[in-house]
Amino acid sequence: MGTVTSADGTTIAYERSGSGPPLVLVDGAMCYRASGPMRPLAAALSSAFTVYIYDRRGRGESGDTPPYAVGREVDDLRALVDEAGGSASAYGISSGAALVLAAAADGVAFERIALYEPPFPADRTASRSYTDHLAAHLAAGRRGDAVSLFMTTVGMPPEVVAGMRQQPFWPMFEAIAPTLAYDDAILNEPGAPHATAKKVTVPTLVLDGAESPRFLREAARTTAAAIPGAAHQSLPGQTHDVSPGALAPALTSFFLPA
């Protein structure tokens, strides 16, 4: 494990694998290096890239510095890109895709970016309701309720969530529950995604899974249309829980064009 220090003094933990052009992978909500999709994806990409995966602030072995601001997470990525040699490509999934988009718009030295299903809300009224309920749970210290709210909002049946709350791994979710507000802030940042997307000047690929819920596929297409020159690709048979085996070839073709 290595660490970098972000602009506000926060320590960000990362790990590096493989060899080739640098590529940073950015997790979505409730995920970090030890719990999420990026280690398997890094393994699938490490023959072609020097892959960096990291714990976003407030998760895993990274620190945190209040108050939260999207710009601070952008600075975390900037510090990691500097560590990678001053420029890198980046891939983000879900809210991590929205973070990569924000960082690219803010001038982080990305060569290329790929975004998988950034879930920008089409219904801002419903989004505000989620934001308000999430904030109330976190302010009252009801971390388990905050996680349950997130899980049911993204489509997990309530009875499944109720069962998960009885499992030994549930405290791990509660430990990073405050970062759900960070993801929500990124997705609802003023100007996102359209005004933010217009500032992106690097080659961009936006992906979705052909079997994902319609709102995620539409959000991907809308985001791609807003980014100048962006390409859109739908992966057959895939959902939001995309397989590294299906994703890695698409990313390799994009990040290493012939």
C-alpha positions in Angstrom: 0.0 0.0 0.0 1.1 3.6 -0.7 -0.3 6.9 0.3 -0.6 10.4 -1.1 -1.5 13.6 0.7 -4.3 15.6 -0.8 -4.4 19.4 -0.8 -6.3 19.6 2.5 -3.8 17.3 4.2 -6.0 14.2 4.0 -4.1 10.9 3.6 -5.3 8.8 0.7 -4.4 5.1 0.5 -3.8 3.4 -2.8 -2.3 0.4 -4.3 -0.6 -0.1 -7.7 -0.3 -3.1 -9.9 0.7 -4.1 -13.5 2.8 -2.2 -16.0 2.0 0.1 -18.9 0.3 3.5 -19.1 -1.2 4.7 -15.8 -4.9 4.1 -15.2 -6.8 5.1 -12.1 -10.0 3.3 -11.1 -12.6 5.1 -9.1 -15.2 3.3 -7.0 -18.9 4.1 -6.5 -20.9 4.3 -3.3 -20.2 1.9 -0.4 -17.1 0.5 -2.1 -13.4 0.7 -1.5 -10.3 -1.4 -2.2 -11.1 -4.2 0.2 -14.8 -4.3 -0.6 -15.9 -3.7 -4.2 -15.2 -4.4 -7.8 -11.9 -2.7 -8.4 -9.3 -5.3 -7.3 -10.8 -7.9 -9.8 -10.9 -5.3 -12.5 -7.4 -4.2 -11.8 -6.2 -7.8 -12.1 -7.9 -8.0 -15.5 -6.2 -4.8 -16.7 -2.8 -5.2 -15.1 -1.2 -6.8 -18.2 -1.8 -3.7 -20.2 -1.7 -0.8 -17.6 -0.1 0.3 -14.4 -3.4 0.3 -12.5 -4.0 2.5 -9.4 -6.9 1.7 -7.1 -7.6 3.8 -4.0 -9.9 4.3 -1.0 -11.9 7.4 -1.5 -11.9 9.7 1.5 -13.8 8.4 4.5 -13.4 4.8 3.4 -11.0 1.9 4.1 -7.6 3.1 5.0 -7.9 6.7 3.7 -8.5 9.6 6.1 -11.1 12.3 6.0 -11.2 16.1 6.7 -14.5 17.9 7.3 -16.3 19.7 6.0 -16.9 17.6 2.8 -16.7 19.3 -0.6 -16.7 17.7 -4.0 -13.6 19.8 -4.8 -11.7 18.0 -2.0 -12.4 14.6 -3.7 -11.3 16.1 -7.0 -8.1 17.1 -5.2 -7.7 13.5 -4.0 -7.7 12.4 -7.6 -5.3 15.2 -8.6 -2.8 14.0 -6.0 -3.1 10.4 -7.2 -2.5 11.4 -10.8 0.5 13.4 -9.7 1.8 10.3 -8.0 1.2 8.3 -11.2 3.6 10.6 -13.1 1.6 13.8 -13.8 -1.0 12.4 -16.1 -3.2 9.3 -16.3 -6.4 7.9 -17.7 -9.3 7.2 -15.4 -12.3 4.9 -15.2 -15.2 5.4 -12.8 -18.3 3.5 -12.0 -21.6 4.9 -10.7 -21.0 7.9 -8.5 -17.3 7.3 -9.1 -18.0 8.0 -12.7 -19.6 11.3 -11.7 -16.5 12.1 -9.7 -14.2 11.4 -12.7 -16.4 13.6 -14.8 -16.2 16.5 -12.2 -12.4 16.0 -12.0 -12.0 16.1 -15.8 -14.1 19.3 -15.9 -11.8 20.8 -13.2 -8.7 20.2 -15.2 -7.2 17.1 -13.5 -4.6 15.8 -16.0 -6.5 12.9 -17.5 -5.5 11.6 -20.9 -8.8 9.8 -21.4 -11.8 9.0 -19.2 -14.4 6.2 -19.2 -17.6 6.3 -17.2 -19.9 3.4 -16.4 -23.5 4.3 -15.7 -23.1 7.6 -13.8 -26.6 7.7 -12.1 -27.4 11.4 -12.4 -31.0 11.8 -11.3 -33.6 12.6 -13.9 -36.2 13.4 -11.2 -34.7 16.1 -9.0 -37.8 16.1 -6.7 -37.2 12.5 -5.8 -33.5 13.1 -5.5 -34.1 16.0 -3.0 -36.4 13.7 -0.9 -33.6 11.1 -0.7 -31.1 13.8 0.2 -33.3 15.1 3.0 -34.0 11.7 4.5 -30.3 10.6 4.2 -29.2 13.8 6.0 -31.7 13.2 8.8 -30.5 9.7 9.4 -26.9 10.6 9.4 -27.4 13.7 11.7 -29.3 11.5 14.2 -26.5 8.8 14.1 -28.8 6.3 12.4 -26.1 4.9 10.1 -27.8 1.6 9.6 -31.0 3.4 8.5 -28.9 5.5 6.1 -27.5 2.4 4.5 -30.9 0.8 4.3 -32.3 4.0 2.6 -29.6 3.9 0.0 -30.0 0.2 -0.7 -33.8 0.4 -1.1 -33.5 3.5 -3.2 -31.3 1.8 -5.7 -33.8 -1.0 -6.0 -32.9 -3.7 -3.4 -36.0 -5.3 -1.9 -36.6 -4.2 1.7 -36.8 -7.7 3.0 -33.4 -8.4 1.6 -32.0 -5.3 3.2 -33.6 -6.4 6.5 -31.8 -9.7 6.3 -28.5 -8.0 5.5 -28.8 -6.0 8.7 -28.5 -9.2 10.7 -25.3 -10.3 9.0 -21.7 -9.9 10.5 -20.7 -7.6 7.6 -23.3 -5.0 8.3 -21.1 -2.9 10.6 -18.6 -2.5 7.7 -21.4 -0.7 5.8 -22.3 1.4 8.8 -18.7 2.5 9.1 -18.7 4.2 5.8 -22.4 5.3 5.8 -21.4 9.1 6.0 -19.8 8.8 2.6 -23.3 8.2 1.1 -23.8 12.0 1.6 -20.5 12.5 -0.4 -21.8 10.5 -3.3 -25.1 12.3 -3.2 -23.4 15.7 -3.3 -21.4 14.7 -6.4 -24.5 13.5 -8.2 -26.4 16.7 -7.3 -23.6 19.2 -7.8 -24.9 22.4 -9.5 -24.4 22.0 -13.2 -24.1 18.3 -13.2 -24.1 16.6 -15.6 -24.8 19.0 -18.5 -22.8 22.1 -17.6 -20.0 20.0 -16.1 -19.9 17.7 -19.2 -19.4 20.7 -21.5 -16.1 21.5 -19.8 -14.6 18.1 -20.6 -12.0 18.3 -23.3 -10.4 14.8 -23.3 -11.6 11.7 -25.2 -14.5 10.1 -23.3 -16.3 6.8 -23.4 -19.6 6.3 -21.5 -20.7 2.8 -21.0 -23.8 1.0 -19.7 -25.0 -2.5 -19.4 -27.7 -3.6 -21.8 -29.5 -5.4 -19.0 -29.3 -2.5 -16.5 -32.5 -0.6 -15.4 -33.7 1.8 -18.0 -33.0 4.9 -15.9 -29.3 4.0 -15.7 -29.1 3.4 -19.5 -30.8 6.7 -20.2 -28.5 8.5 -17.8 -25.5 7.1 -19.6 -26.8 8.1 -23.0 -27.7 11.6 -21.7 -24.3 12.0 -20.2 -22.5 10.9 -23.3 -24.6 13.3 -25.4 -23.6 16.2 -23.2 -19.8 15.6 -23.4 -18.2 17.0 -26.6 -17.2 14.2 -28.8 -17.9 11.4 -26.3 -18.7 7.9 -27.5 -21.3 5.6 -26.0 -21.2 1.8 -25.7 -23.6 -0.7 -24.3 -22.2 -4.0 -23.0 -24.4 -7.0 -23.9 -25.7 -9.0 -21.0 -24.3 -6.7 -18.4 -26.0 -4.9 -15.5 -24.8 -2.2 -13.0 -22.8 -5.1 -11.4 -20.6 -5.3 -14.5 -18.3 -8.3 -15.0 -14.6 -7.5 -15.2 -14.3 -10.0 -18.1 -16.8 -8.0 -20.1 -15.6 -4.6 -19.1 -11.8 -5.0 -19.4 -11.7 -5.5 -23.2 -13.9 -2.4 -23.8 -11.6 -0.3 -21.5 -8.4 -1.6 -23.1 -9.7 -0.9 -26.6 -10.6 2.7 -25.6 -7.5 3.5 -23.5 -5.1 1.9 -25.9 -6.5 2.8 -29.4 -4.8 1.2 -32.3 
